[in-house]
Amino acid sequence: MKPKMKVGSTLGALLTALVLFGCSNHQKQDSEASDRIKVVATIGMISDVITVIGGEHVAVHSLMGPGVDPHLYKATPSDVLALQAADIIFYNGLHLESKMGELFEKMGQLRTTVAVTKSIPKSFLFSPEEYAGHYDPHVWFDVTLWKYAVEEIARALSEKYPALAPEFNQNAVSYLAELDVVHAYVAEQVERVPPEQRILVTAHDAFNYFGQRYGFEVAGLQGISTQAEAGTKDVQNLVNLIVDRQIRAIFVESSVPVKNIQAVQEAVWAKGWSVEVGGELFSDAMGDAGTFEGTYVGMVTHNIDTIVSALLDSGHD
């Protein structure tokens, strides 16, 4: 009978298990592997890019599916096994997967492990005071910045598998051209909203890159990381902003509980201003697999269509 791995409750125990079993299992896994490259990614946005670039040559396993908050996500024993079996690993970096940092550091000693944001010029990144010296990790909301991640993924795959590099690079070129179209679409849709109405209120402060690139003022109930709980003062400050600016719609997020935004809405109503919940946005996770919203292009398109429609169509004269 094959012995079972004993896994402790802490990350340290997971890392110990990884080291102990890594060498002994690797040879067997190689012999059983298919012809496809085994790739593990953290968030869906990365998995989608890998699928586009790698095509039929990759088998992609995403650790975090729809509705999962990467700020709070902790590695499970099955995650460790998936990472150990991977040929190459991709993660966002910039402290997005904050509870997995030690694990990725360890994995980098055993497998090719790539932070897809590492080539983004630091001058393009936000470093808010409340984020304790770290950069805002939500770069995918600026399509022009996410192109750096696409290029990083294509480069890493091509360097590791040079025989497939021409195909990977061609797929990347085609996809980058598609992202140019998406970027132009977002900018065009934003122009439909009068400048004074371009205020985006969401559950957590994930949309700063979107706001900077596309001309929106952004306000989030929680900070950049959902690890910080929203307090009474945070709620009151946001309520005052909505009432004072007569904001028409606020938005929930698929990976963040809706109760806090609903509390804001009720408090706004109590002050005599009727604000609508304009819809659900995808922030730290995409939609369900197999749907348009389950792709990066679909996620971005859904978000901008939802934002513009709600701000223009909510029921205020």
Buried (B, 14 or more C-beta within 10 A) or exposed (E): EEEEBEBEEEBEBBBBBBEEBBEEBBEEBEEEEEEBBBBBBBBBBBBBBBBBBBBEBBBBBBBBBBBBBBBBBEBEBEBBBBBBBBBBBBBBBBBBBBBBBEBBEBBEEBBBBBBBBEEBEEEBBBEBEEBEEBBBBBBBBBBEBBBBBBBBBBBBBBEBBEEBBEBBBEBBBEBBEBBEEBBEBBBEBBEEBEEEBBBBBBBBBBBBBBBBBBEBBBBBBBBBBBEBEBEEEBBEEBBEBBBEBEBBBBBBBBBBEBEBBEBBBEBBEEEEBEBBBBBBBBBBBBBEEEEEBBBBBBBBBBBBBBBBBBBEEBEEE
